[in-house]
Amino acid sequence: MSDCVFCKIAQGEIPSNKVYEDSQVVAFHDLDPQAPVHVLLIPKEHIASALEITPENSAVVAHIFEVAAKLAGELGLQNGFRIVNNCGKDGMQSVQHLHFHLLGRQQMGWPPFPAA
């Protein structure tokens, strides 16, 4: 998708502070971190949201979780971490490209946001 910022990051058109890359996935530090460790994991293939996961493309989601586990070890998240996926308007998805937030190195609260 030509106007997708995450596609441009995955293709190297927009610089990012990458912590991992392979043929399917890119992981990079979030520009507006919400925790001491805040990494975004995205598939290189454009998938707009979790609503577009199908049997044909779902393997990349499992691979993203494998990468998240690897990165958690490398980034010192032995005490735990949170993986978040926002989907759609009500889920507060800000970029229309499937992505997962890996957050850690602080204790997380619940619910994640105060009641409105």
Residue pairs with C-beta under 8 A, 6 or more apart in sequence:
1 7
1 46
1 97
4 46
4 95
4 96
4 97
5 14
5 95
5 97
6 40
6 42
6 46
6 95
6 97
6 99
7 46
7 97
8 14
9 16
9 26
9 28
9 42
10 26
10 42
10 43
10 44
11 44
16 26
16 28
16 29
17 28
17 29
18 26
18 27
18 28
19 27
19 28
19 29
19 39
19 71
19 74
19 75
20 26
20 27
20 41
20 67
20 70
20 71
21 27
22 67
23 44
24 43
24 44
24 45
24 60
24 63
25 41
25 42
25 43
25 44
25 60
25 63
25 64
25 67
26 41
26 42
26 44
27 39
27 40
27 41
27 42
27 67
27 68
27 71
27 102
28 39
28 40
29 38
29 39
29 40
30 38
30 39
30 40
30 101
34 101
34 103
35 82
35 103
35 104
35 105
35 106
35 108
36 104
36 105
36 106
37 75
37 76
37 77
37 81
37 102
37 103
37 104
37 105
38 101
38 102
38 103
39 71
39 75
39 101
39 102
40 99
40 100
40 101
40 102
41 64
41 67
41 68
41 71
41 99
41 100
41 102
42 97
42 98
42 99
42 100
43 57
43 60
43 61
43 64
43 98
45 57
45 60
46 97
47 53
47 57
47 60
47 97
47 98
48 96
48 97
48 98
49 87
49 88
49 93
49 96
49 98
50 85
50 87
50 98
51 87
51 88
52 98
53 61
53 98
61 98
64 100
65 83
68 83
68 100
68 102
71 102
72 78
72 81
72 102
72 104
75 102
75 104
75 105
76 105
77 102
77 104
77 105
79 104
79 105
80 104
80 108
81 102
81 103
81 104
82 101
82 102
82 103
82 104
82 108
83 100
83 101
83 102
83 103
84 100
84 101
84 103
84 112
85 91
85 98
85 99
85 100
85 101
86 92
86 93
86 94
86 101
87 93
